[in-house]
Amino acid sequence: MKIKNIEINGFAALAPMAGVADRAMREICVKYGAGFTVGELTSSKGVSLGDKKSFGLLACSDNERPTASQLFGCEPETMADAAQKALAFKPDFIDINMGCPAPKVAGNGGGSALMRDPVLAEKIVKAVVNAVDIPVTVKMRTGWDSDNLTAVELAKRCENAGASMLTVHGRTRVQMYAPGIDFSTIKAVKNAVKIPVVANGDITDGKSAENMLKITGCDYLMVGRAAQGNPFVFSEINAFLNGEGYTPPTLEKRFNVLLEQVNLMLKYKDPHNAILESRKHTAWYMTGLKGAANLRRMCGEISSVSDIEKIIDLALEQNRDL
Ligand SMILES: Cc1cc2nc3c(=O)[nH]c(=O)nc-3n(C[C@H](O)[C@H](O)[C@H](O)COP(=O)(O)O)c2cc1C
């Protein structure tokens, strides 16, 4: 797939996940086969006003390219200004969030609220496209609720405004993250536009990736939660869709990658925050193991890298046969 002039390899990208898919996770996922990454959603107002925390979210590394800065907001001029300021961090493209259901985003007219106002959404895309000389993409849901599946209209307007790619998470705003993906609306979006369409929602392995591609006819895939504690999901999907064999990593390898990810978090973040955030990532890496409940409880008390190493030792000890 190509996002305008940017060549994208493989079959699946890492989804943006605020508070989860940080620089460390994004680098690790690219290392294991993610084709592109998208930064955590960032307030256009914050960036426009020069807020330090917002700038912190825009930082990205060469090891996670191609990568996008993702902005949210509902004012075309502010979005355009923020997109220009984001260029200082050298993203490969700018992604506009039209899917976030959180009240502090949608309640202020941004994120998924734009699914209810396709005219304003089009103005925003136009303003951002005119403001920057890199591709502009949009991530949306299927609509606000099942009576208002606006994704097709929104997609056409985004394309008309100059967007270079669309990602559709196959749920409405009201559905939040509940089970059940609306494949047919994703397919309808794919059929309505000429620009590439990326399908997202509940892809967890090679089979579900293949299923999504077959049903929707989309150009590419995006994986979020299944990559938590499992960056190898991208290698698995790539191998499956290339018709190649896939050997899951050994437990030792899995834990080495966990430590690599935590070390990157320590490199990029305030050490206190890095250790606090390592608790949930370490717990995710324990998924499916014998003694996982106890291991996860221990993860909640991590206060140093050596605590993580102790948990790893115990996990290896209890899971020798895996
Ligand atoms: C913790 C969390 C944070 C998220 N943050 C963002 C975000 O910042 N921007 C965005 O567009 N989507 C965000 N999403 C939505 C995901 O990108 C994705 O669309 C959704 O999780 C469905 O994909 P999945 O089933 O593969 O997880 C977030 C999802 C989760 C679970």
The ligand as a Gaussian input file, in Angstrom:
#p B3LYP/6-31G(d) Opt

LIG

0 1
 C       -6.252000       2.194000      25.487000
 C       -6.691000       2.654000      24.125000
 C       -6.323000       3.911000      23.680000
 C       -6.722000       4.350000      22.408000
 N       -6.297000       5.582000      21.966000
 C       -6.571000       5.961000      20.688000
 C       -6.011000       7.160000      20.158000
 O       -5.240000       7.871000      20.817000
 N       -6.347000       7.499000      18.886000
 C       -7.174000       6.719000      18.109000
 O       -7.439000       7.058000      16.955000
 N       -7.681000       5.575000      18.585000
 C       -7.394000       5.163000      19.840000
 N       -7.855000       3.962000      20.296000
 C       -8.625000       3.078000      19.383000
 C       -7.680000       2.107000      18.669000
 O       -6.787000       2.803000      17.819000
 C       -8.471000       1.072000      17.833000
 O       -9.238000       1.771000      16.890000
 C       -9.389000       0.211000      18.693000
 O       -8.736000      -0.247000      19.852000
 C       -9.902000      -0.997000      17.886000
 O       -8.843000      -1.794000      17.445000
 P       -8.429000      -3.180000      18.195000
 O       -9.689000      -4.019000      18.280000
 O       -7.385000      -3.788000      17.315000
 O       -7.933000      -2.814000      19.566000
 C       -7.509000       3.517000      21.574000
 C       -7.866000       2.242000      22.031000
 C       -7.470000       1.811000      23.280000
 C       -7.872000       0.411000      23.730000

